[in-house]
Amino acid sequence: MLTAHRLRRILTALVAAVCSSAAFCAAQGVTASGGRGAIALVLPFYEPAFSPAAEAVRQGVEAANRVDGNRYAIQLWHTNASDDKILAAYDSAIAAGAKAVIGPMTRSGVAALAAADRAGPPTIALNQSEPGKPLPPRFYTFGLALDAEARIVAQVAWRENLRNMAVVGTTSPLSQREVAAFVDEWLRLGGGITDVFSVPPDAELSVLQQALVDKPPEAVFLAAEAEHAPALRPYLGSQMPVWMTSQVNTGGATRLGALDLTGVRFLDMPWLLQPDHPAVAIYPRAPTRGGDLERFYALGIDAFRIAAALADGRANPEIDGVTGRIRIAPGGNIVREPVAATFRDGAAVPLK
């Protein structure tokens, strides 16, 4: 008796066999463009909450492929956020002969695919998997998670010879993930934590200010949303270095607020901070300028470059990417180190 998994593989192989018909492939949610070998995108184009980001990634992938001479066909497998749909699309991409896969994008989809261990081609998942669980061979995670970025902030601050930090966060789940990641990495490096503050919306900020005076750290890591950071900054000490992740840099819309953040240091991608850098300027700018969609466009550029390098047989590529310097760490996590920057006269300026 055929198992459900075996039956699905037979069916997806049949799909692949008849995919020379554009009309049939479109009916299956598959489109392709250019090239000889294929890089497949398994992304949630059919999920309203994720489709704008998925489309921005697609645009970035195709822009990078054009700059690379259209060596690869870009094959799109449209999914929603259902784990079953994601697994079925991934199986179809493998059956169709993809040399590399970019996706999934949802955290649950990444975890489901990692757990399924399909033994596919090099796969660049655009989110994190479950912490502590090993990734299958040729399965890599790469994304814009701020908790991963908080760990890089800790490493950069450590290299600047800071040793004792205070950590200030809000009560939002995202802020709390950043706080946890920073503290974990800072302690792993051997640093000391003077205090960890969780600031609710109605907090009396002078209490925070006095606590930092009574037990002064060398610097502060601030895990706060862009709309809250300007209000918190004055209570952290005017002479004390303050570090943040890229969530503080939302572009021109917060220029006035950025005046209150003068001197705050943060990390962000070269795509936004160094548009004239040769490694960045080679790529066309995103159709939609500003905001998170431009970050996802840049993510698509670098995801393609990683996927193409792995498909070409490069085992551990190191890339001067538009999202940062990229390397593959042991275990399959793709590390990107963004550029350090600060706010000066209301604008984001690279530190180096």
NORGIDA-V179251 format. One record per backbone hydrogen bond with DSSP energy under -0.5 kcal/mol. CO is the residue of the C=O (numbers start at 1). NH is the residue of the N-H. E is the energy in kcal/mol with one decimal. If there is no record, write none. Layout:
co->CO nh->NH e->E
co->CO nh->NH e->E
This chain:
co->3 nh->7 e->-2.6
co->4 nh->8 e->-2.3
co->5 nh->9 e->-2.0
co->6 nh->10 e->-2.0
co->7 nh->11 e->-2.5
co->8 nh->12 e->-2.7
co->9 nh->13 e->-2.0
co->10 nh->14 e->-1.9
co->11 nh->15 e->-2.1
co->12 nh->16 e->-2.4
co->13 nh->17 e->-2.1
co->14 nh->18 e->-1.4
co->15 nh->18 e->-0.5
co->16 nh->19 e->-1.1
co->18 nh->21 e->-1.9
co->20 nh->22 e->-0.7
co->21 nh->25 e->-2.3
co->22 nh->26 e->-2.4
co->23 nh->27 e->-1.6
co->24 nh->28 e->-1.2
co->25 nh->28 e->-0.6
co->25 nh->30 e->-2.8
co->26 nh->29 e->-1.4
co->29 nh->78 e->-2.5
co->31 nh->76 e->-3.9
co->33 nh->74 e->-2.4
co->37 nh->73 e->-4.2
co->38 nh->40 e->-0.5
co->38 nh->99 e->-3.0
co->38 nh->100 e->-0.8
co->39 nh->75 e->-2.3
co->40 nh->42 e->-0.6
co->40 nh->102 e->-3.2
co->41 nh->43 e->-0.9
co->41 nh->77 e->-3.3
co->43 nh->45 e->-2.1
co->43 nh->79 e->-2.2
co->44 nh->47 e->-1.4
co->46 nh->48 e->-0.6
co->47 nh->50 e->-1.6
co->47 nh->51 e->-2.6
co->48 nh->52 e->-0.6
co->50 nh->54 e->-2.5
co->51 nh->55 e->-2.6
co->52 nh->56 e->-2.0
co->53 nh->57 e->-2.4
co->54 nh->58 e->-2.5
co->55 nh->59 e->-2.4
co->56 nh->60 e->-2.1
co->57 nh->61 e->-2.8
co->58 nh->62 e->-2.6
co->59 nh->63 e->-2.1
co->60 nh->64 e->-2.3
co->61 nh->65 e->-2.3
co->62 nh->66 e->-2.1
co->63 nh->67 e->-2.0
co->64 nh->68 e->-1.7
co->65 nh->70 e->-3.2
co->66 nh->69 e->-1.8
co->71 nh->36 e->-1.5
co->71 nh->37 e->-0.7
co->73 nh->39 e->-3.0
co->73 nh->75 e->-0.7
co->74 nh->33 e->-0.9
co->74 nh->76 e->-0.5
co->75 nh->41 e->-3.3
co->75 nh->77 e->-0.5
co->76 nh->31 e->-1.2
co->76 nh->78 e->-0.6
co->77 nh->43 e->-1.3
co->79 nh->46 e->-2.7
co->82 nh->86 e->-2.2
co->83 nh->87 e->-2.6
co->84 nh->88 e->-2.4
co->85 nh->89 e->-2.5
co->86 nh->90 e->-2.3
co->87 nh->91 e->-2.4
co->88 nh->92 e->-2.1
co->89 nh->93 e->-2.3
co->90 nh->94 e->-2.2
co->91 nh->95 e->-2.6
co->92 nh->96 e->-2.0
co->93 nh->98 e->-2.1
co->94 nh->97 e->-1.8
co->99 nh->122 e->-0.6
co->100 nh->40 e->-2.6
co->101 nh->103 e->-0.5
co->101 nh->124 e->-3.3
co->102 nh->42 e->-2.4
co->104 nh->126 e->-2.8
co->106 nh->110 e->-2.3
co->107 nh->111 e->-2.2
co->108 nh->112 e->-2.5
co->109 nh->113 e->-2.4
co->110 nh->114 e->-2.5
co->111 nh->115 e->-2.3
co->112 nh->116 e->-1.8
co->113 nh->117 e->-1.3
co->122 nh->101 e->-2.6
co->123 nh->125 e->-0.8
co->123 nh->140 e->-2.9
co->124 nh->103 e->-2.8
co->125 nh->142 e->-3.0
co->130 nh->133 e->-1.6
co->136 nh->139 e->-1.5
co->138 nh->123 e->-2.5
co->140 nh->125 e->-3.2
co->141 nh->334 e->-2.8
co->145 nh->149 e->-1.6
co->146 nh->150 e->-2.3
co->147 nh->151 e->-1.1
co->148 nh->152 e->-1.3
co->149 nh->153 e->-2.3
co->150 nh->154 e->-1.9
co->151 nh->155 e->-1.9
co->152 nh->156 e->-2.6
co->153 nh->157 e->-2.8
co->154 nh->158 e->-2.3
co->155 nh->159 e->-2.0
co->156 nh->160 e->-0.9
co->157 nh->162 e->-1.8
co->158 nh->161 e->-1.9
co->163 nh->192 e->-3.3
co->164 nh->218 e->-2.5
co->164 nh->219 e->-1.0
co->165 nh->194 e->-2.2
co->165 nh->195 e->-0.6
co->166 nh->221 e->-2.7
co->167 nh->197 e->-3.2
co->168 nh->223 e->-3.1
co->169 nh->199 e->-3.4
co->172 nh->176 e->-2.3
co->173 nh->177 e->-2.0
co->174 nh->178 e->-2.0
co->175 nh->179 e->-2.7
co->176 nh->180 e->-2.4
co->177 nh->181 e->-2.3
co->178 nh->182 e->-2.8
co->179 nh->183 e->-2.7
co->180 nh->184 e->-2.2
co->181 nh->185 e->-2.3
co->182 nh->186 e->-3.1
co->183 nh->187 e->-2.5
co->184 nh->188 e->-1.9
co->185 nh->189 e->-2.0
co->186 nh->190 e->-0.8
co->186 nh->191 e->-2.6
co->187 nh->190 e->-0.6
co->192 nh->165 e->-2.6
co->192 nh->194 e->-0.5
co->195 nh->167 e->-2.5
co->197 nh->169 e->-2.8
co->197 nh->199 e->-0.6
co->198 nh->200 e->-0.7
co->199 nh->171 e->-0.6
co->200 nh->203 e->-1.8
co->203 nh->205 e->-1.0
co->204 nh->207 e->-1.6
co->204 nh->208 e->-0.7
co->205 nh->209 e->-2.2
co->206 nh->210 e->-2.3
co->207 nh->211 e->-2.1
co->208 nh->212 e->-1.8
co->209 nh->213 e->-1.4
co->210 nh->214 e->-2.7
co->211 nh->215 e->-1.8
co->213 nh->216 e->-0.6
co->218 nh->241 e->-0.7
co->219 nh->166 e->-2.1
co->220 nh->222 e->-0.6
co->220 nh->243 e->-3.0
co->221 nh->168 e->-2.9
co->221 nh->223 e->-0.6
co->222 nh->224 e->-0.9
co->223 nh->170 e->-1.2
co->225 nh->228 e->-1.4
co->225 nh->229 e->-2.1
co->226 nh->230 e->-0.7
co->228 nh->231 e->-0.6
co->228 nh->232 e->-1.5
co->229 nh->233 e->-2.5
co->230 nh->234 e->-0.7
co->232 nh->235 e->-1.7
co->233 nh->236 e->-2.1
co->234 nh->237 e->-0.6
co->237 nh->240 e->-0.7
co->241 nh->220 e->-2.4
co->242 nh->265 e->-3.1
co->243 nh->222 e->-2.9
co->244 nh->267 e->-0.8
co->245 nh->248 e->-1.5
co->246 nh->249 e->-1.9
co->247 nh->226 e->-0.5
co->248 nh->250 e->-1.0
co->250 nh->253 e->-0.6
co->251 nh->254 e->-1.8
co->252 nh->255 e->-1.8
co->254 nh->258 e->-2.6
co->255 nh->259 e->-0.9
co->256 nh->259 e->-0.8
co->256 nh->260 e->-0.6
co->257 nh->260 e->-1.1
co->258 nh->261 e->-1.0
co->259 nh->262 e->-1.0
co->261 nh->264 e->-2.7
co->264 nh->343 e->-1.1
co->265 nh->244 e->-2.0
co->266 nh->341 e->-2.9
co->268 nh->339 e->-3.0
co->269 nh->272 e->-1.5
co->269 nh->273 e->-1.8
co->270 nh->274 e->-3.1
co->274 nh->277 e->-1.9
co->277 nh->280 e->-2.0
co->277 nh->281 e->-3.3
co->278 nh->282 e->-0.9
co->280 nh->283 e->-1.8
co->287 nh->289 e->-0.6
co->290 nh->294 e->-0.6
co->291 nh->294 e->-0.8
co->291 nh->295 e->-0.9
co->292 nh->296 e->-2.1
co->293 nh->297 e->-2.0
co->294 nh->298 e->-2.1
co->295 nh->299 e->-2.4
co->296 nh->300 e->-2.2
co->297 nh->301 e->-1.7
co->298 nh->302 e->-2.1
co->299 nh->303 e->-2.7
co->300 nh->304 e->-2.2
co->301 nh->305 e->-1.9
co->302 nh->306 e->-2.4
co->303 nh->307 e->-2.7
co->304 nh->308 e->-3.2
co->305 nh->309 e->-2.0
co->306 nh->310 e->-2.5
co->307 nh->311 e->-2.6
co->308 nh->312 e->-1.9
co->309 nh->314 e->-2.5
co->310 nh->313 e->-1.4
co->313 nh->315 e->-0.7
co->314 nh->317 e->-0.5
co->319 nh->321 e->-1.6
co->319 nh->326 e->-3.0
co->322 nh->271 e->-2.5
co->324 nh->321 e->-1.4
co->325 nh->337 e->-2.5
co->326 nh->319 e->-1.9
co->327 nh->329 e->-0.6
co->327 nh->335 e->-2.6
co->329 nh->332 e->-1.7
co->331 nh->135 e->-0.5
co->332 nh->141 e->-1.7
co->332 nh->334 e->-0.5
co->333 nh->329 e->-2.9
co->333 nh->335 e->-0.7
co->335 nh->327 e->-2.2
co->336 nh->338 e->-0.7
co->337 nh->325 e->-2.1
co->339 nh->268 e->-2.1
co->340 nh->351 e->-2.7
co->340 nh->352 e->-0.6
co->341 nh->266 e->-2.3
co->342 nh->349 e->-3.2
co->343 nh->263 e->-2.3
co->344 nh->347 e->-1.6
co->347 nh->344 e->-3.0
co->349 nh->342 e->-2.5
